[in-house]
Amino acid sequence: MDIEFIRGDTKPLKFQIKDNAGNVIKMEDNEELIFTIKKNYNTKDFVLQKKLSDGDITYKDGYYFITLTHENTANLKYGTYVYDIQLMSGDIVSTLILGTITLTQEVTHIENE
């Protein structure tokens, strides 16, 4: 899933986890969801990471929510980044979503606020 928005804007993301039969799955307490943004696929360093266990990813009514806040992107360079959402359950690691995030130009910069 590719995402594009203005750098420094708040961007809510919403997604579901479903089993092979299409039933919505809610994570167990011992499972983890990790949302990671990097400059490119080849670097090990991440730009931003949010985790379910840290409260950065929330669950309500069958959906998981991640909010990219103004502070998360206001100081990043314009351009395209890569991201994924990964599920960790015991020894199983599964990438649920993979895509790009493109930050476009803004008019009001953080210095103008």
Backbone as CSV, one residue per row, in Angstrom:
resi,resn,N_x,N_y,N_z,CA_x,CA_y,CA_z,C_x,C_y,C_z
1,MET,0.846,-1.167,0.000,0.000,0.000,0.000,0.899,1.240,0.000
2,ASP,0.765,2.072,-0.984,1.548,3.289,-1.090,0.745,4.467,-0.554
3,ILE,1.439,5.348,0.162,0.816,6.478,0.846,1.544,7.743,0.422
4,GLU,0.800,8.821,0.202,1.397,10.115,-0.114,0.672,11.182,0.684
5,PHE,1.443,12.054,1.347,0.837,13.173,2.057,1.871,14.276,2.265
6,ILE,1.414,15.436,2.692,2.273,16.598,2.877,3.102,16.430,4.142
7,ARG,4.394,16.640,4.018,5.301,16.544,5.159,4.801,17.461,6.280
8,GLY,4.783,16.927,7.499,4.361,17.703,8.656,2.873,17.605,8.955
9,ASP,2.093,17.037,8.049,0.671,16.819,8.330,0.498,15.574,9.192
10,THR,-0.615,15.511,9.889,-0.963,14.314,10.649,-1.648,13.345,9.695
11,LYS,-1.184,12.103,9.694,-1.724,11.094,8.778,-2.117,9.849,9.562
12,PRO,-3.433,9.625,9.746,-3.870,8.387,10.400,-3.884,7.226,9.401
13,LEU,-3.439,6.066,9.852,-3.465,4.848,9.045,-4.350,3.830,9.752
14,LYS,-5.108,3.081,8.990,-6.063,2.113,9.542,-5.960,0.829,8.728
15,PHE,-5.875,-0.317,9.426,-5.787,-1.589,8.713,-6.346,-2.711,9.579
16,GLN,-6.648,-3.823,8.929,-7.128,-5.021,9.614,-6.156,-6.163,9.370
17,ILE,-6.170,-7.109,10.301,-5.440,-8.356,10.129,-6.489,-9.449,10.002
18,LYS,-6.401,-10.238,8.931,-7.389,-11.294,8.696,-6.688,-12.629,8.486
19,ASP,-7.380,-13.692,8.871,-6.857,-15.029,8.618,-7.179,-15.438,7.182
20,ASN,-6.799,-16.652,6.799,-7.011,-17.120,5.425,-8.477,-17.196,5.030
21,ALA,-9.371,-17.313,6.013,-10.809,-17.378,5.735,-11.444,-15.984,5.701
22,GLY,-10.640,-14.931,5.946,-11.165,-13.577,5.908,-11.705,-13.077,7.236
23,ASN,-11.499,-13.854,8.306,-11.949,-13.431,9.628,-10.954,-12.459,10.244
24,VAL,-11.467,-11.402,10.871,-10.608,-10.408,11.515,-9.925,-11.027,12.730
25,ILE,-8.637,-10.762,12.872,-7.841,-11.299,13.971,-7.433,-10.154,14.891
26,LYS,-7.554,-10.366,16.184,-7.045,-9.434,17.179,-5.798,-10.059,17.791
27,MET,-4.743,-9.263,17.919,-3.474,-9.746,18.446,-3.622,-10.210,19.893
28,GLU,-2.865,-11.241,20.238,-2.795,-11.718,21.610,-1.769,-10.880,22.376
29,ASP,-1.793,-10.955,23.697,-0.881,-10.151,24.522,0.594,-10.455,24.264
30,ASN,0.895,-11.673,23.857,2.295,-12.059,23.634,2.754,-11.821,22.190
31,GLU,1.914,-11.193,21.371,2.255,-10.918,19.981,2.583,-9.434,19.809
32,GLU,3.308,-9.121,18.753,3.757,-7.750,18.525,3.512,-7.331,17.090
33,LEU,3.128,-6.082,16.917,3.070,-5.438,15.610,4.116,-4.337,15.604
34,ILE,4.876,-4.246,14.525,5.901,-3.223,14.405,5.756,-2.521,13.051
35,PHE,5.646,-1.204,13.095,5.575,-0.345,11.916,6.921,0.361,11.799
36,THR,7.616,0.175,10.667,8.956,0.725,10.493,9.034,1.497,9.185
37,ILE,9.619,2.703,9.258,9.897,3.512,8.066,11.411,3.655,7.941
38,LYS,11.911,3.429,6.706,13.338,3.580,6.416,13.512,4.403,5.139
39,LYS,14.721,4.914,4.933,15.016,5.691,3.723,14.970,4.817,2.476
40,ASN,15.428,3.570,2.615,15.396,2.637,1.492,15.495,1.211,2.039
41,TYR,15.324,0.246,1.174,15.327,-1.158,1.596,16.704,-1.649,2.043
42,ASN,17.767,-0.993,1.604,19.116,-1.487,1.861,19.709,-1.057,3.194
43,THR,19.147,-0.051,3.835,19.703,0.422,5.096,19.096,-0.339,6.278
44,LYS,19.893,-0.524,7.315,19.389,-1.163,8.529,18.813,-0.139,9.495
45,ASP,19.182,1.137,9.316,18.725,2.202,10.200,17.313,2.636,9.818
46,PHE,16.455,2.783,10.819,15.105,3.239,10.530,14.957,4.724,10.857
47,VAL,14.019,5.356,10.162,13.692,6.761,10.366,12.683,6.885,11.501
48,LEU,11.750,5.942,11.556,10.674,5.968,12.541,10.193,4.545,12.771
49,GLN,9.884,4.238,14.028,9.322,2.924,14.337,8.253,3.083,15.409
50,LYS,7.139,2.397,15.220,6.037,2.405,16.181,5.660,0.960,16.471
51,LYS,5.340,0.689,17.768,5.028,-0.679,18.183,3.708,-0.741,18.942
52,LEU,3.042,-1.870,18.786,1.822,-2.142,19.537,2.120,-2.151,21.032
53,SER,3.219,-2.777,21.432,3.560,-2.899,22.844,3.878,-1.559,23.496
54,ASP,4.248,-0.563,22.700,4.531,0.775,23.222,3.285,1.658,23.248
55,GLY,2.170,1.146,22.717,0.944,1.933,22.655,0.865,2.834,21.435
56,ASP,1.859,2.734,20.537,1.872,3.553,19.321,0.901,3.027,18.265
57,ILE,0.550,1.761,18.374,-0.437,1.128,17.502,-1.581,0.718,18.411
58,THR,-2.793,1.093,18.047,-3.953,0.780,18.888,-4.954,-0.061,18.111
59,TYR,-5.860,-0.682,18.855,-6.881,-1.557,18.273,-8.257,-1.100,18.734
60,LYS,-9.199,-1.024,17.784,-10.584,-0.693,18.122,-11.507,-1.208,17.030
61,ASP,-12.536,-1.911,17.438,-13.599,-2.372,16.532,-13.071,-3.102,15.297
62,GLY,-12.082,-3.976,15.485,-11.584,-4.795,14.387,-10.489,-4.153,13.555
63,TYR,-10.091,-2.942,13.893,-9.064,-2.237,13.132,-7.886,-1.846,14.021
64,TYR,-6.706,-1.808,13.415,-5.515,-1.283,14.057,-5.272,0.118,13.504
65,PHE,-4.819,1.007,14.372,-4.598,2.404,14.004,-3.167,2.818,14.334
66,ILE,-2.548,3.498,13.383,-1.235,4.109,13.566,-1.392,5.557,13.113
67,THR,-0.922,6.487,13.921,-0.986,7.885,13.524,0.416,8.436,13.345
68,LEU,0.677,8.910,12.138,1.913,9.638,11.880,1.621,11.087,12.238
69,THR,2.279,11.566,13.268,2.003,12.908,13.772,2.848,13.948,13.045
70,HIS,2.480,15.185,13.261,3.240,16.320,12.732,4.720,16.184,13.096
71,GLU,4.973,15.856,14.360,6.345,15.735,14.851,7.111,14.591,14.183
72,ASN,6.401,13.542,13.778,7.055,12.396,13.143,7.669,12.734,11.788
73,THR,7.055,13.665,11.035,7.524,13.904,9.667,7.991,15.330,9.392
74,ALA,7.739,16.274,10.289,8.023,17.693,10.009,9.486,17.957,9.664
75,ASN,10.407,17.200,10.226,11.828,17.447,9.975,12.463,16.462,8.999
76,LEU,11.658,15.613,8.382,12.188,14.682,7.385,12.336,15.389,6.042
77,LYS,13.209,14.863,5.202,13.376,15.410,3.861,12.194,14.977,2.994
78,TYR,11.861,15.824,2.018,10.848,15.445,1.039,11.329,14.208,0.300
79,GLY,10.386,13.410,-0.160,10.761,12.255,-0.952,10.030,11.002,-0.542
80,THR,10.491,9.893,-1.060,9.833,8.608,-0.855,10.646,7.743,0.089
81,TYR,9.947,7.170,1.058,10.511,6.258,2.052,9.825,4.907,1.888
82,VAL,10.401,3.865,2.438,9.781,2.541,2.425,9.307,2.209,3.839
83,TYR,8.274,1.394,3.922,7.779,0.985,5.236,7.226,-0.423,5.167
84,ASP,7.102,-1.027,6.355,6.369,-2.281,6.464,5.696,-2.347,7.823
85,ILE,4.747,-3.242,7.908,4.094,-3.582,9.169,4.321,-5.070,9.347
86,GLN,4.976,-5.413,10.446,5.387,-6.791,10.679,4.703,-7.346,11.928
87,LEU,4.266,-8.582,11.828,3.658,-9.322,12.928,4.694,-10.286,13.483
88,MET,4.846,-10.283,14.804,5.753,-11.227,15.458,4.938,-12.010,16.480
89,SER,4.915,-13.331,16.303,4.166,-14.224,17.179,5.022,-15.455,17.448
90,GLY,5.637,-15.489,18.638,6.555,-16.587,18.938,7.711,-16.572,17.975
91,ASP,7.936,-17.685,17.279,9.025,-17.788,16.305,8.602,-17.337,14.910
92,ILE,7.341,-16.968,14.758,6.826,-16.579,13.440,6.946,-15.076,13.251
93,VAL,7.542,-14.684,12.134,7.629,-13.284,11.734,6.998,-13.186,10.359
94,SER,6.020,-12.286,10.225,5.311,-12.175,8.962,5.109,-10.703,8.610
95,THR,5.494,-10.328,7.393,5.264,-8.968,6.918,3.845,-8.894,6.373
96,LEU,3.032,-8.055,7.003,1.623,-7.937,6.634,1.396,-6.926,5.518
97,ILE,2.112,-5.806,5.596,1.948,-4.725,4.626,3.336,-4.188,4.286
98,LEU,3.553,-3.905,3.018,4.812,-3.358,2.534,4.470,-2.271,1.531
99,GLY,5.139,-1.125,1.618,4.827,-0.069,0.669,5.760,1.112,0.782
100,THR,5.331,2.222,0.193,6.112,3.454,0.226,5.290,4.571,0.857
101,ILE,6.006,5.518,1.433,5.411,6.751,1.935,6.146,7.890,1.254
102,THR,5.401,8.716,0.530,5.988,9.868,-0.137,5.558,11.127,0.592
103,LEU,6.550,11.896,1.041,6.291,13.170,1.707,6.444,14.277,0.675
104,THR,5.362,15.005,0.444,5.371,16.068,-0.552,5.624,17.418,0.110
105,GLN,5.851,18.428,-0.729,6.201,19.750,-0.238,5.063,20.400,0.534
106,GLU,5.466,21.247,1.457,4.525,21.989,2.286,4.763,23.483,2.086
107,VAL,3.815,24.286,2.506,3.962,25.733,2.433,4.353,26.272,3.810
108,THR,3.640,25.856,4.847,3.935,26.307,6.198,4.906,25.317,6.832
109,HIS,6.137,25.741,7.010,7.168,24.894,7.601,7.110,24.991,9.127
110,ILE,7.751,24.039,9.798,7.735,23.995,11.249,8.266,25.306,11.854
111,GLU,9.188,25.961,11.174,9.734,27.225,11.654,8.704,28.361,11.609
112,ASN,7.656,28.196,10.779,6.631,29.226,10.619,5.468,29.061,11.592
113,GLU,5.466,28.011,12.347,4.319,27.732,13.230,4.416,28.474,14.533
